[in-house]
Amino acid sequence: MQHDGRVALTVDDPHPPFAFVIVEGNAELSEDLNRLLEVATRLGEKYMGPDRAVEFGKRNAVPGELLATVHPAKVIGEKNLTG
C-alpha cells in the first residue's frame, strides 16, 4: 500500500495573548539507525545535557524506532492574538 507523505503539524500556545504555528509539508520516514543515533544524541544534549546525550541517543536509536523528517512547504503563524 502506498502512503501519502503529506503532514500538518500544529503548535498552540493556550495562554494569553495566544499564538500558534502550522507547518504543512511532506514527511520522510527513515529506519537508518546511524542517522537516528545522530539526531537522538543531539536532542539528548539539548534536553538532558551533554553528560547524558550519548545515553539518550543509544536508548532511542534502536530497531523499530523511526526518524520522521518534515520538509516544510508552507508555514503559517500568528502571535499576540488577543493583544
MOBEL-V130815 format. One record per residue. N is the residue number from 1. RES is the residue in one letter. PSI is psi in radians with two decimals (NA if undefined). D_LAST is the distance of its C-alpha to the last C-alpha in Angstrom with 1 decimal. Layout:
n->[N	N]
res->[RES	RES]
psi->[PSI	PSI]
d_last->[D_LAST	D_LAST]
//
This chain:
n->[1	2	3	4	5	6	7	8	9	10	11	12	13	14	15	16	17	18	19	20	21	22	23	24	25	26	27	28	29	30	31	32	33	34	35	36	37	38	39	40	41	42	43	44	45	46	47	48	49	50	51	52	53	54	55	56	57	58	59	60	61	62	63	64	65	66	67	68	69	70	71	72	73	74	75	76	77	78	79	80	81	82	83]
res->[M	Q	H	D	G	R	V	A	L	T	V	D	D	P	H	P	P	F	A	F	V	I	V	E	G	N	A	E	L	S	E	D	L	N	R	L	L	E	V	A	T	R	L	G	E	K	Y	M	G	P	D	R	A	V	E	F	G	K	R	N	A	V	P	G	E	L	L	A	T	V	H	P	A	K	V	I	G	E	K	N	L	T	G]
psi->[2.34	2.32	2.51	2.18	0.10	2.44	2.78	2.21	2.37	2.35	2.18	2.46	1.89	0.06	2.42	2.43	0.31	2.54	2.82	2.79	2.44	2.25	2.10	2.48	-2.71	2.46	2.49	2.20	2.44	2.47	0.19	1.83	-0.52	-0.77	-0.73	-0.73	-0.74	-0.85	-0.79	-0.63	-0.73	-0.75	-0.70	-0.70	-0.74	-0.78	-0.37	-0.13	2.74	-0.50	-0.30	0.09	-0.85	-0.74	-0.83	-0.78	-0.83	-0.62	-0.50	-0.24	1.24	2.75	2.41	-0.36	2.60	2.65	2.13	2.09	2.15	2.23	1.75	2.41	-0.48	2.36	2.24	2.32	2.64	2.57	2.89	0.87	-0.36	0.17	NA]
d_last->[47.4	45.0	41.3	38.4	36.4	33.1	30.1	26.4	24.4	20.9	18.8	15.9	13.7	13.8	11.8	8.2	5.7	8.5	10.4	13.8	16.8	20.0	23.2	26.1	29.6	33.0	34.1	37.4	39.1	41.6	44.2	45.0	45.4	45.5	42.2	40.7	42.1	40.6	37.1	37.4	38.7	35.9	33.4	35.5	35.5	31.7	31.1	34.5	35.6	38.5	41.2	40.3	39.3	42.7	43.2	39.9	40.8	44.3	43.2	40.9	43.0	45.6	47.2	45.1	41.8	40.0	37.7	35.1	34.0	31.2	31.6	28.2	28.6	25.0	21.6	18.4	15.0	11.3	8.6	4.9	5.7	3.8	0.0]
//
